[in-house]
Amino acid sequence: MTENLNADNMKTVVSTVFRKAQNEKEYCNFYGDLCERIIRLELSLRGKKLSISSIKFSEFRKALLEFCKQSFD
């Protein structure tokens, strides 16, 4: 149940950040920085440093990329 709750929370955060970045273009850089900070925090909590090889472990990044793909299909 906790896993579903976390997945639902992830979808909510991803969709909110994505939609706000689309609707509030003057804050687009802010939302990009926010995404980077969320990824850094997630990796840090998993005991990994942000690098090209470790970024693939970010569930937030994966969810964000999947949401982007679905939005533009």
KOLTI-432272 format. One record per residue: residue number from 1; x, z, y of N, C-alpha, C, CB in turn. Coordinates in Angstrom, 3 decimals. Glycine has a CB too. Layout:
BEGIN
{pt NUM, {X, Z, Y}, {X, Z, Y}, {X, Z, Y}, {X, Z, Y}};
...
END
This chain:
BEGIN
{pt 1, {0.824, 0.000, -1.197}, {0.000, 0.000, 0.000}, {0.870, 0.000, 1.264}, {-0.939, 1.214, -0.003}};
{pt 2, {1.937, 0.771, 1.256}, {2.824, 0.818, 2.412}, {3.434, -0.545, 2.689}, {3.923, 1.850, 2.199}};
{pt 3, {3.751, -1.275, 1.614}, {4.335, -2.607, 1.790}, {3.352, -3.543, 2.478}, {4.760, -3.193, 0.436}};
{pt 4, {2.071, -3.489, 2.092}, {1.052, -4.320, 2.742}, {0.879, -3.928, 4.199}, {-0.286, -4.204, 2.006}};
{pt 5, {0.911, -2.627, 4.460}, {0.788, -2.142, 5.829}, {1.956, -2.651, 6.665}, {0.729, -0.600, 5.862}};
{pt 6, {3.165, -2.582, 6.117}, {4.334, -3.079, 6.832}, {4.256, -4.579, 7.062}, {5.598, -2.740, 6.068}};
{pt 7, {3.784, -5.318, 6.064}, {3.632, -6.769, 6.210}, {2.583, -7.087, 7.271}, {3.242, -7.415, 4.860}};
{pt 8, {1.495, -6.343, 7.291}, {0.468, -6.550, 8.310}, {1.004, -6.228, 9.702}, {-0.764, -5.690, 8.008}};
{pt 9, {1.759, -5.149, 9.805}, {2.359, -4.789, 11.094}, {3.340, -5.861, 11.558}, {3.072, -3.431, 10.994}};
{pt 10, {4.116, -6.377, 10.622}, {5.088, -7.425, 10.947}, {4.361, -8.659, 11.479}, {5.942, -7.792, 9.702}};
{pt 11, {3.297, -9.072, 10.800}, {2.522, -10.239, 11.252}, {1.959, -10.008, 12.646}, {1.379, -10.546, 10.267}};
{pt 12, {1.476, -8.801, 12.900}, {0.900, -8.483, 14.203}, {1.957, -8.555, 15.296}, {0.258, -7.093, 14.181}};
{pt 13, {3.114, -7.969, 15.049}, {4.189, -7.982, 16.039}, {4.664, -9.408, 16.290}, {5.364, -7.102, 15.575}};
{pt 14, {4.892, -10.158, 15.223}, {5.370, -11.540, 15.353}, {4.365, -12.387, 16.128}, {5.624, -12.158, 13.962}};
{pt 15, {3.106, -12.320, 15.752}, {2.109, -13.150, 16.430}, {1.941, -12.740, 17.893}, {0.763, -13.060, 15.704}};
{pt 16, {2.010, -11.453, 18.171}, {1.871, -10.984, 19.552}, {3.032, -11.466, 20.411}, {1.787, -9.454, 19.594}};
{pt 17, {4.250, -11.295, 19.927}, {5.427, -11.732, 20.685}, {5.387, -13.244, 20.894}, {6.731, -11.324, 19.955}};
{pt 18, {5.059, -13.985, 19.844}, {5.026, -15.445, 19.940}, {3.975, -15.904, 20.950}, {4.743, -16.065, 18.563}};
{pt 19, {2.768, -15.379, 20.831}, {1.683, -15.788, 21.741}, {1.988, -15.402, 23.193}, {0.352, -15.149, 21.301}};
{pt 20, {2.531, -14.212, 23.391}, {2.849, -13.797, 24.754}, {3.953, -14.673, 25.347}, {3.273, -12.321, 24.779}};
{pt 21, {4.934, -15.044, 24.536}, {5.994, -15.933, 25.021}, {5.419, -17.294, 25.400}, {7.094, -16.098, 23.952}};
{pt 22, {4.428, -17.756, 24.631}, {3.783, -19.033, 24.961}, {2.969, -18.936, 26.241}, {2.886, -19.486, 23.815}};
{pt 23, {2.249, -17.852, 26.408}, {1.321, -17.714, 27.535}, {1.994, -17.225, 28.816}, {0.213, -16.765, 27.164}};
{pt 24, {3.098, -16.533, 28.681}, {3.788, -15.968, 29.838}, {5.182, -16.591, 29.940}, {3.879, -14.411, 29.730}};
{pt 25, {5.200, -17.845, 30.313}, {6.448, -18.619, 30.308}, {7.534, -18.021, 31.207}, {6.166, -20.038, 30.743}};
{pt 26, {7.124, -17.327, 32.267}, {8.123, -16.716, 33.149}, {8.871, -15.564, 32.461}, {7.449, -16.207, 34.426}};
{pt 27, {8.316, -15.061, 31.352}, {8.959, -13.979, 30.607}, {9.527, -14.451, 29.268}, {7.969, -12.854, 30.372}};
{pt 28, {9.640, -15.731, 29.079}, {10.106, -16.297, 27.810}, {11.483, -15.756, 27.422}, {10.154, -17.825, 27.899}};
{pt 29, {12.401, -15.664, 28.383}, {13.734, -15.108, 28.106}, {13.642, -13.659, 27.656}, {14.630, -15.212, 29.346}};
{pt 30, {12.747, -12.916, 28.280}, {12.541, -11.515, 27.889}, {12.112, -11.420, 26.425}, {11.482, -10.848, 28.796}};
{pt 31, {11.177, -12.259, 26.012}, {10.699, -12.209, 24.633}, {11.772, -12.666, 23.646}, {9.453, -13.070, 24.481}};
{pt 32, {12.612, -13.606, 24.056}, {13.743, -14.004, 23.224}, {14.712, -12.848, 23.033}, {14.465, -15.199, 23.842}};
{pt 33, {15.006, -12.141, 24.126}, {15.878, -10.966, 24.047}, {15.239, -9.872, 23.193}, {16.186, -10.427, 25.457}};
{pt 34, {13.941, -9.693, 23.328}, {13.227, -8.701, 22.528}, {13.358, -9.013, 21.038}, {11.743, -8.649, 22.933}};
{pt 35, {13.186, -10.267, 20.680}, {13.331, -10.675, 19.275}, {14.737, -10.376, 18.767}, {13.018, -12.176, 19.111}};
{pt 36, {15.741, -10.687, 19.581}, {17.119, -10.408, 19.181}, {17.340, -8.909, 18.980}, {18.099, -10.949, 20.230}};
{pt 37, {16.772, -8.100, 19.861}, {16.923, -6.644, 19.734}, {16.205, -6.107, 18.496}, {16.388, -5.944, 20.988}};
{pt 38, {15.050, -6.664, 18.198}, {14.322, -6.241, 16.997}, {15.141, -6.587, 15.755}, {12.917, -6.913, 16.930}};
{pt 39, {15.727, -7.775, 15.729}, {16.556, -8.191, 14.586}, {17.778, -7.286, 14.468}, {16.999, -9.674, 14.733}};
{pt 40, {18.439, -7.000, 15.586}, {19.601, -6.102, 15.570}, {19.212, -4.717, 15.039}, {20.208, -5.977, 16.988}};
{pt 41, {18.087, -4.198, 15.518}, {17.627, -2.886, 15.080}, {17.320, -2.880, 13.590}, {16.393, -2.465, 15.871}};
{pt 42, {16.605, -3.902, 13.139}, {16.265, -3.994, 11.717}, {17.524, -4.027, 10.851}, {15.409, -5.244, 11.451}};
{pt 43, {18.480, -4.869, 11.227}, {19.715, -4.960, 10.446}, {20.495, -3.652, 10.492}, {20.588, -6.108, 10.961}};
{pt 44, {20.511, -3.010, 11.644}, {21.192, -1.727, 11.778}, {20.557, -0.683, 10.859}, {21.152, -1.247, 13.240}};
{pt 45, {19.239, -0.657, 10.800}, {18.543, 0.290, 9.923}, {18.807, 0.002, 8.451}, {17.046, 0.251, 10.192}};
{pt 46, {19.127, -1.243, 8.150}, {19.474, -1.634, 6.775}, {20.969, -1.462, 6.490}, {19.065, -3.089, 6.523}};
{pt 47, {21.719, -0.997, 7.492}, {23.151, -0.773, 7.317}, {23.993, -2.026, 7.426}, {23.395, -0.146, 6.003}};
{pt 48, {23.466, -3.042, 8.117}, {24.195, -4.301, 8.273}, {24.465, -4.559, 9.750}, {23.402, -5.480, 7.652}};
{pt 49, {25.576, -5.219, 10.025}, {25.888, -5.622, 11.391}, {25.355, -7.029, 11.615}, {27.422, -5.556, 11.665}};
{pt 50, {25.010, -7.335, 12.861}, {24.513, -8.662, 13.189}, {25.647, -9.675, 13.069}, {23.905, -8.687, 14.611}};
{pt 51, {25.477, -10.627, 12.172}, {26.422, -11.718, 12.014}, {25.660, -12.901, 11.440}, {27.628, -11.312, 11.097}};
{pt 52, {26.286, -14.042, 11.447}, {25.637, -15.235, 10.916}, {25.278, -15.050, 9.451}, {26.537, -16.455, 11.087}};
{pt 53, {26.136, -14.374, 8.707}, {25.862, -14.192, 7.281}, {24.823, -13.105, 7.007}, {27.142, -13.855, 6.556}};
{pt 54, {24.693, -12.114, 7.889}, {23.737, -11.035, 7.635}, {22.362, -11.294, 8.236}, {24.278, -9.743, 8.174}};
{pt 55, {22.273, -12.224, 9.166}, {21.000, -12.460, 9.840}, {19.923, -12.952, 8.866}, {21.186, -13.474, 10.965}};
{pt 56, {20.354, -13.550, 7.760}, {19.380, -14.036, 6.773}, {18.633, -12.894, 6.088}, {20.082, -14.890, 5.721}};
{pt 57, {19.103, -11.670, 6.247}, {18.437, -10.513, 5.654}, {17.327, -9.952, 6.533}, {19.446, -9.434, 5.373}};
{pt 58, {17.146, -10.485, 7.716}, {16.138, -9.985, 8.646}, {14.749, -10.484, 8.261}, {16.475, -10.411, 10.081}};
{pt 59, {13.892, -9.558, 7.900}, {12.510, -9.909, 7.571}, {11.744, -10.341, 8.819}, {11.801, -8.723, 6.900}};
{pt 60, {12.074, -9.730, 9.958}, {11.427, -10.113, 11.215}, {11.745, -11.563, 11.547}, {11.875, -9.188, 12.367}};
{pt 61, {13.000, -11.937, 11.430}, {13.416, -13.318, 11.712}, {12.705, -14.292, 10.796}, {14.936, -13.471, 11.559}};
{pt 62, {12.640, -13.956, 9.509}, {11.949, -14.825, 8.545}, {10.475, -14.981, 8.918}, {12.077, -14.256, 7.113}};
{pt 63, {9.840, -13.868, 9.264}, {8.420, -13.910, 9.628}, {8.204, -14.710, 10.911}, {7.869, -12.485, 9.799}};
{pt 64, {9.102, -14.549, 11.871}, {8.997, -15.284, 13.134}, {9.165, -16.784, 12.912}, {10.047, -14.780, 14.136}};
{pt 65, {10.159, -17.165, 12.125}, {10.373, -18.584, 11.839}, {9.185, -19.183, 11.087}, {11.659, -18.775, 11.025}};
{pt 66, {8.640, -18.441, 10.146}, {7.471, -18.924, 9.386}, {6.266, -19.095, 10.316}, {7.121, -17.938, 8.229}};
{pt 67, {6.080, -18.147, 11.226}, {4.973, -18.239, 12.182}, {5.153, -19.455, 13.085}, {4.877, -16.951, 13.031}};
{pt 68, {6.370, -19.699, 13.523}, {6.652, -20.875, 14.357}, {6.327, -22.159, 13.612}, {8.122, -20.885, 14.799}};
{pt 69, {6.763, -22.246, 12.365}, {6.485, -23.436, 11.548}, {4.984, -23.667, 11.426}, {7.112, -23.291, 10.147}};
{pt 70, {4.251, -22.621, 11.121}, {2.793, -22.741, 10.951}, {2.118, -23.129, 12.253}, {2.201, -21.427, 10.431}};
{pt 71, {2.615, -22.621, 13.362}, {2.003, -22.909, 14.663}, {2.171, -24.360, 15.075}, {2.594, -22.014, 15.723}};
{pt 72, {3.272, -24.970, 14.661}, {3.555, -26.344, 15.084}, {3.206, -27.393, 14.051}, {4.991, -26.473, 15.429}};
{pt 73, {2.654, -26.970, 12.910}, {2.210, -27.940, 11.891}, {0.883, -28.552, 12.256}, {2.107, -27.277, 10.524}};
END
